[in-house]
Amino acid sequence: MSISKEKAVENLDKVITKVEGARLRVSDHHIVKIIGISKYSQSEDVAMLYKAGQRAFGENKVQDLKQKMTDLDELPLEWHFVGRLQKNKINNLIDLNPTLMHSLDSLELAQELDKKLESKNKTMSCLLQINSAKEDSKAGVMPEEAITVYKNILENCPNIKLKGVMSIGAHVDDRDTIKNSFMVTKSIYDELVPFGAKYCSMGMSGDFELAIACGSNMIRVGSSLFK
Ligand SMILES: *Cc1c(COP(=O)(O)O)cnc(C)c1O
């Protein structure tokens, strides 16, 4: 059963209202982009969110991204990739030409991706994923090495267009711990703004208002939009 038009409008309105409140508490000029994460939903659900007004969507598997992009190729959507990228899927992702890849999680992956981009004469806009809460279950570079890795990619991977950073908030109930993890990423982002960083992608359904309060300007919202 796919989501109804009414439910899609209601969900999107609720998210937008919360985002508006949170961003205005930061500043009138703080703009936040909403990426609808459709990984647990079907293409028809994405089409409903599109009708409700949402334009940017993201997936965490290359195969699912390809499926939805193909199903919905008539719609003027932008597509983001937010999942772990396996080496054997790099070529497939390049061919899909996503608007932004949020999950560049190591220098090694960057070098591999850059080499394949180079051979196809393509570029890809990417964010460096930071494991700000230092969780074993999460991908990403450690906060201490984030600046060095970012600059290394800028210098040595000319086909990767680095546009900022991404983090997933700490996987705990304690708000202060989640907030700390967001602050870690925000301070790294601030240091990288002089080097061209534009996006600080953090905040999901459970914590996007907190992420925005901490300076996020791009949130990845799944269940709040699609359920
Ligand atoms: C699934 C996912 C989201 C969205 O999660 P919700 O809690 O459903 O909003 C955001 N970012 C990434 C990387 C994800 O995998």
The ligand as an ORCA input file, in Angstrom:
! r2SCAN-3c Opt
* xyz 0 1
  C      17.744      5.989      6.492
  C      18.656      7.117      6.533
  C      18.187      8.405      6.846
  C      16.726      8.699      7.194
  O      16.364      8.081      8.392
  P      14.949      8.382      9.113
  O      15.215      8.128     10.542
  O      13.979      7.431      8.504
  O      14.612      9.784      8.841
  C      19.112      9.434      6.847
  N      20.413      9.244      6.543
  C      20.895      8.029      6.231
  C      22.340      7.884      5.917
  C      20.037      6.925      6.220
  O      20.536      5.710      5.921
*
